[in-house]
Amino acid sequence: MPAEAMQYDVTPAGRHYLLMHFDIPGPNRDSWKVPIGGAVSDPLTLSMDQLEALPTHSEIVTMEHAGNGHGLLEPPVRSMPWLKGAVGNAEWTGTPLWPLLAAAGISDDAVEVVFTGADSVISYTTGCVPVPR
């Protein structure tokens, strides 16, 4: 991130670093679903409208690419030659995960939550820009 962008609590759109390893998924909002299953007693499947109707929570988080600084290594690495700019602050808004797990009746012996699919965040806005789905 350029030094002048550090004056903002939330990095403006267009100033936040971007790295796409794959194509951006383009699921249809009307058919997009979040299933919650596995070690639960009452599996759930929620639509985007159902998720957006739930209480929300926002967090401003600093995101730094794990490869930040790779361009400065000796000997040089071939992948992702980031220098020091792969960092930014984003405000994510969505519904907290724990109430969804509780509603599904998560088992006392559950040990992990595994996300699969188009993304791994139950968030539908970042800053003031909707996250594309």
SVG drawing of the C-alpha trace seen along z (x, -y; Angstrom):
<svg xmlns="http://www.w3.org/2000/svg" viewBox="-34 -11 55 46">
<polyline fill="none" stroke="black" stroke-width="0.4" points="0.0,0.0 1.4,-3.4 2.4,-5.5 -0.3,-8.1 -3.0,-5.5 -2.1,-4.9 -4.0,-8.0 -7.2,-6.1 -8.6,-3.7 -10.1,-1.7 -8.0,-1.4 -10.0,-2.9 -11.2,-0.7 -8.6,-0.7 -5.7,-1.1 -6.1,2.3 -3.8,5.0 -5.4,7.6 -4.2,11.1 -6.3,13.6 -5.0,17.1 -8.2,18.2 -11.1,16.7 -13.6,14.7 -16.6,17.0 -19.9,15.7 -22.7,17.7 -26.3,16.6 -27.5,14.7 -30.9,16.3 -29.5,19.8 -26.5,19.2 -26.8,21.2 -24.8,21.7 -25.2,25.3 -24.3,25.9 -23.8,29.6 -21.5,32.2 -21.3,32.5 -24.7,30.7 -28.1,32.0 -30.2,29.8 -28.4,29.1 -29.3,25.7 -29.2,24.2 -29.4,20.5 -30.1,18.2 -28.4,14.8 -31.7,13.1 -31.8,15.2 -28.2,14.3 -28.8,10.6 -31.9,10.6 -29.8,11.8 -28.0,9.4 -24.8,8.0 -21.4,7.3 -18.6,5.2 -14.9,5.5 -12.0,3.4 -9.2,5.9 -5.7,5.6 -5.0,8.0 -1.4,8.8 -0.5,11.2 1.7,14.0 4.1,13.3 4.6,9.7 8.4,9.0 9.1,12.0 10.6,9.7 13.4,8.8 14.6,12.4 18.0,13.6 18.2,15.8 15.1,14.4 12.0,16.5 10.1,17.0 6.6,16.6 4.8,13.4 7.6,10.8 5.8,8.6 7.8,5.9 6.1,4.2 2.8,3.1 0.6,6.2 -1.2,4.9 -4.4,3.0 -7.3,2.4 -10.8,3.6 -14.1,3.3 -16.0,6.6 -19.7,6.8 -21.7,9.9 -23.5,12.2 -21.4,13.8 -20.7,17.5 -21.3,18.7 -25.1,18.1 -25.4,20.0 -23.5,23.0 -25.6,22.8 -28.9,22.8 -27.7,25.9 -27.0,27.6 -23.2,27.9 -22.0,31.0 -20.0,30.5 -17.3,32.7 -16.9,30.7 -13.3,29.7 -13.1,27.6 -15.2,25.7 -14.3,26.4 -15.3,23.9 -15.6,25.1 -17.0,23.3 -16.8,20.0 -15.4,18.2 -14.8,18.8 -16.3,15.7 -20.0,15.2 -19.6,11.5 -21.5,9.6 -19.9,6.2 -16.5,4.8 -16.2,1.1 -19.1,-0.4 -18.7,1.9 -20.8,5.1 -18.8,8.3 -19.5,9.7 -21.1,13.1"/>
</svg>
